[in-house]
Amino acid sequence: MFMTRAQAIDRATSNTDFARRVGVHYTMASRIRNGKRMPSSTTLSHIQTAFNIQGDLLKSMMAALDAGQTAFGAWVQEHLFSVNASSD
């Protein structure tokens, strides 16, 4: 069976883990994840690099970004956090 790109990502296990990998404070990670804040262009670039986002996944990330902070937060939760990730 083939693994999809989303499954291949080494997903974050908590807001603290996401924050460390992306280079933001854990409260900012929480706000992004919960659709309360949009990432800056620098943070967005760090997210892309930290999680090796490319191809169709990058297209879906950009579409979520264009749809607004609630949609982007949902995208982050779905694609970048493990199912049992803590919210710290």
N, C-alpha and C positions, 0 to 999 in steps of 0.2 A: 504494500500500500504506500502511496506517495504522501509525503507530509506537505501541507500547505505552507505558504510563506508565514502566515500568522502563527501557525504551530511551531515553526522553526525559531521564532524570536525567543530569546532568553528573557522571559517576562519578569517584570518587577514583582517583588514579593510584598512590598509595603510602600507607603509614601516616602519613608526615609530612604529606602533602596532606590526608588525612582529619582528622588532629589539628589542623592549622591552621584548617581550615574549621569544625570543631566546637568548638574552643577547649579542647582537652585536650593533655596531653603525648603525644608519639608512642608512648611505651611503653604508655600507657593505651589508645591507639588499637589497638595490636597486641594487647593483652589482650582487648579487646572483640571484635575481628575473629577471634581464635582461640578464642573461647568460654571464656576464662579469667576474665572479669570482666563483670559486668552494669553498664550505665551508671546513673548517678544520675538522678533525675527531671529535674534541670537539664540534664545531658548529653543525655538522651533528647530533651528539648525542642530543644536546639541541633542535634541530628542531624536532627530533623524539619524545622527551619527551614533548615538549611544545604543540605539535599537536596530541599527543597520536597516533602516526603512528605505525601500526602493521599489521600483516597478509599480505594479497594480496597487500595492499597499500604500505607496507614496501618493498615488492618484486619489485613493480613498481618503487618506489623511488630509490632503489639500481640499477635497470636496467638503469634508467635515469642518475644516477651518473656515471655509467660505460660508457655511451654513450657520455659524455663530458659536458662541462659547458653550451653550448647552450641548449642541451636536458634537463639538470637538471633545468635550469632557466625556461624553458617552463613547466616542471612538477610542479615546485613550483607555478608558476602563475595559472596553471589549478587546482591544488589540495589544495593549502593552502591560496589563496587569494579569497575574495568574488568577484563576477562579477564586482561590481562597486567600487572596492578598489582604493583608490587614490595612486598615486605614490610619493606623498610628493615632 
